Amino acid sequence: MDLGMPEMDGFQLIGEARRNEATRELRSIAMSGFGRRTDARRALEAGFDAHLAKLASIEELKSAIARL
């Protein structure tokens, strides 16, 4: 999920997903143009299972999915 979406950003959307019983256990990866450790930590604290900085390679994405 892109964190910088219009109208509702990724942080808001994952918050909604975690509060909803039907989507609470949904596995999620945040994708952001920001790749600092603080950015990854913020995404994980918000409820994402992983964080990747854009432009992640297909191998990085496959690896993150495998860890889920």
mmCIF file of the N, C-alpha and C atoms, coordinates in Angstrom:
data_MODEL
# 
_entry.id   MODEL 
# 
loop_
_atom_site.group_PDB 
_atom_site.id 
_atom_site.type_symbol 
_atom_site.label_atom_id 
_atom_site.label_alt_id 
_atom_site.label_comp_id 
_atom_site.label_asym_id 
_atom_site.label_entity_id 
_atom_site.label_seq_id 
_atom_site.pdbx_PDB_ins_code 
_atom_site.Cartn_x 
_atom_site.Cartn_y 
_atom_site.Cartn_z 
_atom_site.occupancy 
_atom_site.B_iso_or_equiv 
_atom_site.pdbx_formal_charge 
_atom_site.auth_seq_id 
_atom_site.auth_comp_id 
_atom_site.auth_asym_id 
_atom_site.auth_atom_id 
_atom_site.pdbx_PDB_model_num 
ATOM 1   N N  . MET A 1 1  ? 0.845   -1.168  0.000  1.00 0.00 ? 1  MET A N  1 
ATOM 2   C CA . MET A 1 1  ? 0.000   0.000   0.000  1.00 0.00 ? 1  MET A CA 1 
ATOM 3   C C  . MET A 1 1  ? 0.895   1.237   0.000  1.00 0.00 ? 1  MET A C  1 
ATOM 4   N N  . ASP A 1 2  ? 0.574   2.163   -0.863 1.00 0.00 ? 2  ASP A N  1 
ATOM 5   C CA . ASP A 1 2  ? 1.295   3.427   -0.906 1.00 0.00 ? 2  ASP A CA 1 
ATOM 6   C C  . ASP A 1 2  ? 0.865   4.267   0.298  1.00 0.00 ? 2  ASP A C  1 
ATOM 7   N N  . LEU A 1 3  ? 1.812   4.869   0.976  1.00 0.00 ? 3  LEU A N  1 
ATOM 8   C CA . LEU A 1 3  ? 1.483   5.692   2.136  1.00 0.00 ? 3  LEU A CA 1 
ATOM 9   C C  . LEU A 1 3  ? 0.986   7.074   1.738  1.00 0.00 ? 3  LEU A C  1 
ATOM 10  N N  . GLY A 1 4  ? 1.372   7.543   0.561  1.00 0.00 ? 4  GLY A N  1 
ATOM 11  C CA . GLY A 1 4  ? 1.044   8.899   0.146  1.00 0.00 ? 4  GLY A CA 1 
ATOM 12  C C  . GLY A 1 4  ? -0.153  8.999   -0.777 1.00 0.00 ? 4  GLY A C  1 
ATOM 13  N N  . MET A 1 5  ? -1.215  8.303   -0.480 1.00 0.00 ? 5  MET A N  1 
ATOM 14  C CA . MET A 1 5  ? -2.408  8.336   -1.332 1.00 0.00 ? 5  MET A CA 1 
ATOM 15  C C  . MET A 1 5  ? -3.218  9.603   -1.046 1.00 0.00 ? 5  MET A C  1 
ATOM 16  N N  . PRO A 1 6  ? -3.966  10.092  -2.040 1.00 0.00 ? 6  PRO A N  1 
ATOM 17  C CA . PRO A 1 6  ? -4.818  11.262  -1.814 1.00 0.00 ? 6  PRO A CA 1 
ATOM 18  C C  . PRO A 1 6  ? -6.064  10.894  -1.005 1.00 0.00 ? 6  PRO A C  1 
ATOM 19  N N  . GLU A 1 7  ? -6.644  11.865  -0.383 1.00 0.00 ? 7  GLU A N  1 
ATOM 20  C CA . GLU A 1 7  ? -7.871  11.749  0.395  1.00 0.00 ? 7  GLU A CA 1 
ATOM 21  C C  . GLU A 1 7  ? -7.692  10.951  1.684  1.00 0.00 ? 7  GLU A C  1 
ATOM 22  N N  . MET A 1 8  ? -7.248  9.701   1.604  1.00 0.00 ? 8  MET A N  1 
ATOM 23  C CA . MET A 1 8  ? -6.972  8.898   2.799  1.00 0.00 ? 8  MET A CA 1 
ATOM 24  C C  . MET A 1 8  ? -5.599  8.283   2.597  1.00 0.00 ? 8  MET A C  1 
ATOM 25  N N  . ASP A 1 9  ? -4.637  8.667   3.444  1.00 0.00 ? 9  ASP A N  1 
ATOM 26  C CA . ASP A 1 9  ? -3.294  8.120   3.254  1.00 0.00 ? 9  ASP A CA 1 
ATOM 27  C C  . ASP A 1 9  ? -3.213  6.690   3.781  1.00 0.00 ? 9  ASP A C  1 
ATOM 28  N N  . GLY A 1 10 ? -2.103  6.042   3.525  1.00 0.00 ? 10 GLY A N  1 
ATOM 29  C CA . GLY A 1 10 ? -1.927  4.649   3.917  1.00 0.00 ? 10 GLY A CA 1 
ATOM 30  C C  . GLY A 1 10 ? -2.023  4.419   5.417  1.00 0.00 ? 10 GLY A C  1 
ATOM 31  N N  . PHE A 1 11 ? -1.585  5.404   6.199  1.00 0.00 ? 11 PHE A N  1 
ATOM 32  C CA . PHE A 1 11 ? -1.678  5.275   7.656  1.00 0.00 ? 11 PHE A CA 1 
ATOM 33  C C  . PHE A 1 11 ? -3.135  5.250   8.103  1.00 0.00 ? 11 PHE A C  1 
ATOM 34  N N  . GLN A 1 12 ? -3.943  6.096   7.522  1.00 0.00 ? 12 GLN A N  1 
ATOM 35  C CA . GLN A 1 12 ? -5.368  6.109   7.860  1.00 0.00 ? 12 GLN A CA 1 
ATOM 36  C C  . GLN A 1 12 ? -6.041  4.816   7.414  1.00 0.00 ? 12 GLN A C  1 
ATOM 37  N N  . LEU A 1 13 ? -5.697  4.364   6.219  1.00 0.00 ? 13 LEU A N  1 
ATOM 38  C CA . LEU A 1 13 ? -6.321  3.150   5.685  1.00 0.00 ? 13 LEU A CA 1 
ATOM 39  C C  . LEU A 1 13 ? -5.956  1.915   6.504  1.00 0.00 ? 13 LEU A C  1 
ATOM 40  N N  . ILE A 1 14 ? -4.693  1.779   6.900  1.00 0.00 ? 14 ILE A N  1 
ATOM 41  C CA . ILE A 1 14 ? -4.322  0.600   7.706  1.00 0.00 ? 14 ILE A CA 1 
ATOM 42  C C  . ILE A 1 14 ? -4.977  0.678   9.089  1.00 0.00 ? 14 ILE A C  1 
ATOM 43  N N  . GLY A 1 15 ? -5.145  1.889   9.612  1.00 0.00 ? 15 GLY A N  1 
ATOM 44  C CA . GLY A 1 15 ? -5.855  2.046   10.882 1.00 0.00 ? 15 GLY A CA 1 
ATOM 45  C C  . GLY A 1 15 ? -7.290  1.558   10.772 1.00 0.00 ? 15 GLY A C  1 
ATOM 46  N N  . GLU A 1 16 ? -7.955  1.930   9.686  1.00 0.00 ? 16 GLU A N  1 
ATOM 47  C CA . GLU A 1 16 ? -9.322  1.459   9.443  1.00 0.00 ? 16 GLU A CA 1 
ATOM 48  C C  . GLU A 1 16 ? -9.350  -0.057  9.297  1.00 0.00 ? 16 GLU A C  1 
ATOM 49  N N  . ALA A 1 17 ? -8.399  -0.604  8.564  1.00 0.00 ? 17 ALA A N  1 
ATOM 50  C CA . ALA A 1 17 ? -8.352  -2.057  8.352  1.00 0.00 ? 17 ALA A CA 1 
ATOM 51  C C  . ALA A 1 17 ? -8.147  -2.797  9.668  1.00 0.00 ? 17 ALA A C  1 
ATOM 52  N N  . ARG A 1 18 ? -7.294  -2.279  10.526 1.00 0.00 ? 18 ARG A N  1 
ATOM 53  C CA . ARG A 1 18 ? -7.023  -2.950  11.807 1.00 0.00 ? 18 ARG A CA 1 
ATOM 54  C C  . ARG A 1 18 ? -8.201  -2.858  12.768 1.00 0.00 ? 18 ARG A C  1 
ATOM 55  N N  . ARG A 1 19 ? -9.010  -1.829  12.644 1.00 0.00 ? 19 ARG A N  1 
ATOM 56  C CA . ARG A 1 19 ? -10.191 -1.691  13.508 1.00 0.00 ? 19 ARG A CA 1 
ATOM 57  C C  . ARG A 1 19 ? -11.371 -2.534  13.029 1.00 0.00 ? 19 ARG A C  1 
ATOM 58  N N  . ASN A 1 20 ? -11.356 -2.936  11.768 1.00 0.00 ? 20 ASN A N  1 
ATOM 59  C CA . ASN A 1 20 ? -12.458 -3.696  11.184 1.00 0.00 ? 20 ASN A CA 1 
ATOM 60  C C  . ASN A 1 20 ? -12.193 -5.190  11.373 1.00 0.00 ? 20 ASN A C  1 
ATOM 61  N N  . GLU A 1 21 ? -13.133 -5.875  12.006 1.00 0.00 ? 21 GLU A N  1 
ATOM 62  C CA . GLU A 1 21 ? -12.952 -7.308  12.284 1.00 0.00 ? 21 GLU A CA 1 
ATOM 63  C C  . GLU A 1 21 ? -12.687 -8.125  11.019 1.00 0.00 ? 21 GLU A C  1 
ATOM 64  N N  . ALA A 1 22 ? -13.320 -7.773  9.924  1.00 0.00 ? 22 ALA A N  1 
ATOM 65  C CA . ALA A 1 22 ? -13.180 -8.537  8.679  1.00 0.00 ? 22 ALA A CA 1 
ATOM 66  C C  . ALA A 1 22 ? -11.792 -8.387  8.050  1.00 0.00 ? 22 ALA A C  1 
ATOM 67  N N  . THR A 1 23 ? -11.093 -7.293  8.333  1.00 0.00 ? 23 THR A N  1 
ATOM 68  C CA . THR A 1 23 ? -9.783  -7.048  7.709  1.00 0.00 ? 23 THR A CA 1 
ATOM 69  C C  . THR A 1 23 ? -8.649  -6.922  8.720  1.00 0.00 ? 23 THR A C  1 
ATOM 70  N N  . ARG A 1 24 ? -8.938  -7.178  9.964  1.00 0.00 ? 24 ARG A N  1 
ATOM 71  C CA . ARG A 1 24 ? -7.949  -7.010  11.045 1.00 0.00 ? 24 ARG A CA 1 
ATOM 72  C C  . ARG A 1 24 ? -6.671  -7.806  10.807 1.00 0.00 ? 24 ARG A C  1 
ATOM 73  N N  . GLU A 1 25 ? -6.799  -9.019  10.278 1.00 0.00 ? 25 GLU A N  1 
ATOM 74  C CA . GLU A 1 25 ? -5.638  -9.899  10.093 1.00 0.00 ? 25 GLU A CA 1 
ATOM 75  C C  . GLU A 1 25 ? -5.007  -9.776  8.703  1.00 0.00 ? 25 GLU A C  1 
ATOM 76  N N  . LEU A 1 26 ? -5.467  -8.847  7.900  1.00 0.00 ? 26 LEU A N  1 
ATOM 77  C CA . LEU A 1 26 ? -4.925  -8.623  6.565  1.00 0.00 ? 26 LEU A CA 1 
ATOM 78  C C  . LEU A 1 26 ? -3.422  -8.342  6.650  1.00 0.00 ? 26 LEU A C  1 
ATOM 79  N N  . ARG A 1 27 ? -2.635  -9.035  5.856  1.00 0.00 ? 27 ARG A N  1 
ATOM 80  C CA . ARG A 1 27 ? -1.190  -8.816  5.814  1.00 0.00 ? 27 ARG A CA 1 
ATOM 81  C C  . ARG A 1 27 ? -0.931  -7.608  4.930  1.00 0.00 ? 27 ARG A C  1 
ATOM 82  N N  . SER A 1 28 ? -0.004  -6.745  5.336  1.00 0.00 ? 28 SER A N  1 
ATOM 83  C CA . SER A 1 28 ? 0.177   -5.502  4.591  1.00 0.00 ? 28 SER A CA 1 
ATOM 84  C C  . SER A 1 28 ? 1.633   -5.059  4.552  1.00 0.00 ? 28 SER A C  1 
ATOM 85  N N  . ILE A 1 29 ? 1.991   -4.462  3.433  1.00 0.00 ? 29 ILE A N  1 
ATOM 86  C CA . ILE A 1 29 ? 3.321   -3.899  3.251  1.00 0.00 ? 29 ILE A CA 1 
ATOM 87  C C  . ILE A 1 29 ? 3.147   -2.441  2.869  1.00 0.00 ? 29 ILE A C  1 
ATOM 88  N N  . ALA A 1 30 ? 3.769   -1.563  3.615  1.00 0.00 ? 30 ALA A N  1 
ATOM 89  C CA . ALA A 1 30 ? 3.755   -0.135  3.298  1.00 0.00 ? 30 ALA A CA 1 
ATOM 90  C C  . ALA A 1 30 ? 4.834   0.145   2.267  1.00 0.00 ? 30 ALA A C  1 
ATOM 91  N N  . MET A 1 31 ? 4.508   0.968   1.285  1.00 0.00 ? 31 MET A N  1 
ATOM 92  C CA . MET A 1 31 ? 5.503   1.406   0.307  1.00 0.00 ? 31 MET A CA 1 
ATOM 93  C C  . MET A 1 31 ? 5.550   2.922   0.367  1.00 0.00 ? 31 MET A C  1 
ATOM 94  N N  . SER A 1 32 ? 6.771   3.439   0.487  1.00 0.00 ? 32 SER A N  1 
ATOM 95  C CA . SER A 1 32 ? 6.940   4.864   0.699  1.00 0.00 ? 32 SER A CA 1 
ATOM 96  C C  . SER A 1 32 ? 8.158   5.381   -0.039 1.00 0.00 ? 32 SER A C  1 
ATOM 97  N N  . GLY A 1 33 ? 8.108   6.631   -0.418 1.00 0.00 ? 33 GLY A N  1 
ATOM 98  C CA . GLY A 1 33 ? 9.265   7.280   -1.007 1.00 0.00 ? 33 GLY A CA 1 
ATOM 99  C C  . GLY A 1 33 ? 10.319  7.599   0.034  1.00 0.00 ? 33 GLY A C  1 
ATOM 100 N N  . PHE A 1 34 ? 9.989   7.373   1.278  1.00 0.00 ? 34 PHE A N  1 
ATOM 101 C CA . PHE A 1 34 ? 10.911  7.631   2.385  1.00 0.00 ? 34 PHE A CA 1 
ATOM 102 C C  . PHE A 1 34 ? 11.465  6.317   2.899  1.00 0.00 ? 34 PHE A C  1 
ATOM 103 N N  . GLY A 1 35 ? 12.771  6.217   3.007  1.00 0.00 ? 35 GLY A N  1 
ATOM 104 C CA . GLY A 1 35 ? 13.379  4.950   3.383  1.00 0.00 ? 35 GLY A CA 1 
ATOM 105 C C  . GLY A 1 35 ? 14.178  4.994   4.678  1.00 0.00 ? 35 GLY A C  1 
ATOM 106 N N  . ARG A 1 36 ? 13.956  6.023   5.483  1.00 0.00 ? 36 ARG A N  1 
ATOM 107 C CA . ARG A 1 36 ? 14.688  6.112   6.753  1.00 0.00 ? 36 ARG A CA 1 
ATOM 108 C C  . ARG A 1 36 ? 14.135  5.109   7.763  1.00 0.00 ? 36 ARG A C  1 
ATOM 109 N N  . ARG A 1 37 ? 14.951  4.760   8.727  1.00 0.00 ? 37 ARG A N  1 
ATOM 110 C CA . ARG A 1 37 ? 14.485  3.831   9.775  1.00 0.00 ? 37 ARG A CA 1 
ATOM 111 C C  . ARG A 1 37 ? 13.271  4.372   10.501 1.00 0.00 ? 37 ARG A C  1 
ATOM 112 N N  . THR A 1 38 ? 13.237  5.678   10.714 1.00 0.00 ? 38 THR A N  1 
ATOM 113 C CA . THR A 1 38 ? 12.084  6.262   11.401 1.00 0.00 ? 38 THR A CA 1 
ATOM 114 C C  . THR A 1 38 ? 10.813  6.102   10.571 1.00 0.00 ? 38 THR A C  1 
ATOM 115 N N  . ASP A 1 39 ? 10.936  6.152   9.250  1.00 0.00 ? 39 ASP A N  1 
ATOM 116 C CA . ASP A 1 39 ? 9.775   5.951   8.380  1.00 0.00 ? 39 ASP A CA 1 
ATOM 117 C C  . ASP A 1 39 ? 9.265   4.519   8.477  1.00 0.00 ? 39 ASP A C  1 
ATOM 118 N N  . ALA A 1 40 ? 10.189  3.569   8.470  1.00 0.00 ? 40 ALA A N  1 
ATOM 119 C CA . ALA A 1 40 ? 9.811   2.156   8.604  1.00 0.00 ? 40 ALA A CA 1 
ATOM 120 C C  . ALA A 1 40 ? 9.184   1.907   9.968  1.00 0.00 ? 40 ALA A C  1 
ATOM 121 N N  . ARG A 1 41 ? 9.767   2.463   11.004 1.00 0.00 ? 41 ARG A N  1 
ATOM 122 C CA . ARG A 1 41 ? 9.232   2.268   12.361 1.00 0.00 ? 41 ARG A CA 1 
ATOM 123 C C  . ARG A 1 41 ? 7.818   2.847   12.466 1.00 0.00 ? 41 ARG A C  1 
ATOM 124 N N  . ARG A 1 42 ? 7.608   4.023   11.891 1.00 0.00 ? 42 ARG A N  1 
ATOM 125 C CA . ARG A 1 42 ? 6.271   4.631   11.931 1.00 0.00 ? 42 ARG A CA 1 
ATOM 126 C C  . ARG A 1 42 ? 5.249   3.746   11.225 1.00 0.00 ? 42 ARG A C  1 
ATOM 127 N N  . ALA A 1 43 ? 5.627   3.164   10.093 1.00 0.00 ? 43 ALA A N  1 
ATOM 128 C CA . ALA A 1 43 ? 4.716   2.279   9.360  1.00 0.00 ? 43 ALA A CA 1 
ATOM 129 C C  . ALA A 1 43 ? 4.380   1.034   10.175 1.00 0.00 ? 43 ALA A C  1 
ATOM 130 N N  . LEU A 1 44 ? 5.388   0.447   10.803 1.00 0.00 ? 44 LEU A N  1 
ATOM 131 C CA . LEU A 1 44 ? 5.153   -0.754  11.613 1.00 0.00 ? 44 LEU A CA 1 
ATOM 132 C C  . LEU A 1 44 ? 4.284   -0.431  12.826 1.00 0.00 ? 44 LEU A C  1 
ATOM 133 N N  . GLU A 1 45 ? 4.540   0.701   13.457 1.00 0.00 ? 45 GLU A N  1 
ATOM 134 C CA . GLU A 1 45 ? 3.731   1.111   14.610 1.00 0.00 ? 45 GLU A CA 1 
ATOM 135 C C  . GLU A 1 45 ? 2.290   1.400   14.215 1.00 0.00 ? 45 GLU A C  1 
ATOM 136 N N  . ALA A 1 46 ? 2.086   1.834   12.980 1.00 0.00 ? 46 ALA A N  1 
ATOM 137 C CA . ALA A 1 46 ? 0.730   2.129   12.496 1.00 0.00 ? 46 ALA A CA 1 
ATOM 138 C C  . ALA A 1 46 ? -0.068  0.862   12.208 1.00 0.00 ? 46 ALA A C  1 
ATOM 139 N N  . GLY A 1 47 ? 0.636   -0.286  12.082 1.00 0.00 ? 47 GLY A N  1 
ATOM 140 C CA . GLY A 1 47 ? -0.078  -1.543  11.858 1.00 0.00 ? 47 GLY A CA 1 
ATOM 141 C C  . GLY A 1 47 ? 0.351   -2.321  10.631 1.00 0.00 ? 47 GLY A C  1 
ATOM 142 N N  . PHE A 1 48 ? 1.292   -1.789  9.863  1.00 0.00 ? 48 PHE A N  1 
ATOM 143 C CA . PHE A 1 48 ? 1.791   -2.543  8.713  1.00 0.00 ? 48 PHE A CA 1 
ATOM 144 C C  . PHE A 1 48 ? 2.689   -3.675  9.186  1.00 0.00 ? 48 PHE A C  1 
ATOM 145 N N  . ASP A 1 49 ? 2.780   -4.710  8.386  1.00 0.00 ? 49 ASP A N  1 
ATOM 146 C CA . ASP A 1 49 ? 3.633   -5.853  8.714  1.00 0.00 ? 49 ASP A CA 1 
ATOM 147 C C  . ASP A 1 49 ? 5.051   -5.682  8.190  1.00 0.00 ? 49 ASP A C  1 
ATOM 148 N N  . ALA A 1 50 ? 5.229   -4.810  7.215  1.00 0.00 ? 50 ALA A N  1 
ATOM 149 C CA . ALA A 1 50 ? 6.549   -4.563  6.633  1.00 0.00 ? 50 ALA A CA 1 
ATOM 150 C C  . ALA A 1 50 ? 6.546   -3.190  5.974  1.00 0.00 ? 50 ALA A C  1 
ATOM 151 N N  . HIS A 1 51 ? 7.727   -2.687  5.667  1.00 0.00 ? 51 HIS A N  1 
ATOM 152 C CA . HIS A 1 51 ? 7.876   -1.398  4.984  1.00 0.00 ? 51 HIS A CA 1 
ATOM 153 C C  . HIS A 1 51 ? 8.950   -1.540  3.923  1.00 0.00 ? 51 HIS A C  1 
ATOM 154 N N  . LEU A 1 52 ? 8.664   -1.043  2.728  1.00 0.00 ? 52 LEU A N  1 
ATOM 155 C CA . LEU A 1 52 ? 9.640   -1.002  1.650  1.00 0.00 ? 52 LEU A CA 1 
ATOM 156 C C  . LEU A 1 52 ? 9.720   0.421   1.124  1.00 0.00 ? 52 LEU A C  1 
ATOM 157 N N  . ALA A 1 53 ? 10.933  0.854   0.857  1.00 0.00 ? 53 ALA A N  1 
ATOM 158 C CA . ALA A 1 53 ? 11.115  2.170   0.248  1.00 0.00 ? 53 ALA A CA 1 
ATOM 159 C C  . ALA A 1 53 ? 10.975  2.030   -1.261 1.00 0.00 ? 53 ALA A C  1 
ATOM 160 N N  . LYS A 1 54 ? 10.334  3.007   -1.884 1.00 0.00 ? 54 LYS A N  1 
ATOM 161 C CA . LYS A 1 54 ? 10.245  3.024   -3.344 1.00 0.00 ? 54 LYS A CA 1 
ATOM 162 C C  . LYS A 1 54 ? 11.618  3.383   -3.895 1.00 0.00 ? 54 LYS A C  1 
ATOM 163 N N  . LEU A 1 55 ? 11.998  2.925   -4.871 1.00 0.00 ? 55 LEU A N  1 
ATOM 164 C CA . LEU A 1 55 ? 11.557  1.938   -5.809 1.00 0.00 ? 55 LEU A CA 1 
ATOM 165 C C  . LEU A 1 55 ? 12.182  0.614   -5.418 1.00 0.00 ? 55 LEU A C  1 
ATOM 166 N N  . ALA A 1 56 ? 11.450  -0.176  -4.698 1.00 0.00 ? 56 ALA A N  1 
ATOM 167 C CA . ALA A 1 56 ? 11.925  -1.486  -4.275 1.00 0.00 ? 56 ALA A CA 1 
ATOM 168 C C  . ALA A 1 56 ? 12.019  -2.403  -5.488 1.00 0.00 ? 56 ALA A C  1 
ATOM 169 N N  . SER A 1 57 ? 13.007  -3.248  -5.462 1.00 0.00 ? 57 SER A N  1 
ATOM 170 C CA . SER A 1 57 ? 13.156  -4.207  -6.556 1.00 0.00 ? 57 SER A CA 1 
ATOM 171 C C  . SER A 1 57 ? 12.131  -5.328  -6.399 1.00 0.00 ? 57 SER A C  1 
ATOM 172 N N  . ILE A 1 58 ? 11.920  -6.060  -7.449 1.00 0.00 ? 58 ILE A N  1 
ATOM 173 C CA . ILE A 1 58 ? 10.997  -7.195  -7.395 1.00 0.00 ? 58 ILE A CA 1 
ATOM 174 C C  . ILE A 1 58 ? 11.503  -8.227  -6.394 1.00 0.00 ? 58 ILE A C  1 
ATOM 175 N N  . GLU A 1 59 ? 12.805  -8.369  -6.275 1.00 0.00 ? 59 GLU A N  1 
ATOM 176 C CA . GLU A 1 59 ? 13.370  -9.313  -5.305 1.00 0.00 ? 59 GLU A CA 1 
ATOM 177 C C  . GLU A 1 59 ? 13.097  -8.864  -3.880 1.00 0.00 ? 59 GLU A C  1 
ATOM 178 N N  . GLU A 1 60 ? 13.203  -7.559  -3.622 1.00 0.00 ? 60 GLU A N  1 
ATOM 179 C CA . GLU A 1 60 ? 12.888  -7.042  -2.280 1.00 0.00 ? 60 GLU A CA 1 
ATOM 180 C C  . GLU A 1 60 ? 11.406  -7.269  -1.957 1.00 0.00 ? 60 GLU A C  1 
ATOM 181 N N  . LEU A 1 61 ? 10.551  -7.051  -2.936 1.00 0.00 ? 61 LEU A N  1 
ATOM 182 C CA . LEU A 1 61 ? 9.128   -7.272  -2.727 1.00 0.00 ? 61 LEU A CA 1 
ATOM 183 C C  . LEU A 1 61 ? 8.825   -8.745  -2.483 1.00 0.00 ? 61 LEU A C  1 
ATOM 184 N N  . LYS A 1 62 ? 9.401   -9.625  -3.279 1.00 0.00 ? 62 LYS A N  1 
ATOM 185 C CA . LYS A 1 62 ? 9.211   -11.070 -3.079 1.00 0.00 ? 62 LYS A CA 1 
ATOM 186 C C  . LYS A 1 62 ? 9.679   -11.496 -1.694 1.00 0.00 ? 62 LYS A C  1 
ATOM 187 N N  . SER A 1 63 ? 10.804  -10.977 -1.270 1.00 0.00 ? 63 SER A N  1 
ATOM 188 C CA . SER A 1 63 ? 11.356  -11.310 0.047  1.00 0.00 ? 63 SER A CA 1 
ATOM 189 C C  . SER A 1 63 ? 10.422  -10.836 1.172  1.00 0.00 ? 63 SER A C  1 
ATOM 190 N N  . ALA A 1 64 ? 9.903   -9.628  1.039  1.00 0.00 ? 64 ALA A N  1 
ATOM 191 C CA . ALA A 1 64 ? 8.989   -9.100  2.059  1.00 0.00 ? 64 ALA A CA 1 
ATOM 192 C C  . ALA A 1 64 ? 7.716   -9.928  2.114  1.00 0.00 ? 64 ALA A C  1 
ATOM 193 N N  . ILE A 1 65 ? 7.199   -10.306 0.969  1.00 0.00 ? 65 ILE A N  1 
ATOM 194 C CA . ILE A 1 65 ? 5.977   -11.137 0.921  1.00 0.00 ? 65 ILE A CA 1 
ATOM 195 C C  . ILE A 1 65 ? 6.253   -12.493 1.552  1.00 0.00 ? 65 ILE A C  1 
ATOM 196 N N  . ALA A 1 66 ? 7.393   -13.073 1.284  1.00 0.00 ? 66 ALA A N  1 
ATOM 197 C CA . ALA A 1 66 ? 7.736   -14.391 1.843  1.00 0.00 ? 66 ALA A CA 1 
ATOM 198 C C  . ALA A 1 66 ? 7.820   -14.335 3.362  1.00 0.00 ? 66 ALA A C  1 
ATOM 199 N N  . ARG A 1 67 ? 8.248   -13.206 3.919  1.00 0.00 ? 67 ARG A N  1 
ATOM 200 C CA . ARG A 1 67 ? 8.355   -13.060 5.374  1.00 0.00 ? 67 ARG A CA 1 
ATOM 201 C C  . ARG A 1 67 ? 6.998   -12.894 6.047  1.00 0.00 ? 67 ARG A C  1 
ATOM 202 N N  . LEU A 1 68 ? 5.986   -12.548 5.274  1.00 0.00 ? 68 LEU A N  1 
ATOM 203 C CA . LEU A 1 68 ? 4.661   -12.364 5.852  1.00 0.00 ? 68 LEU A CA 1 
ATOM 204 C C  . LEU A 1 68 ? 4.040   -13.693 6.186  1.00 0.00 ? 68 LEU A C  1 
# 
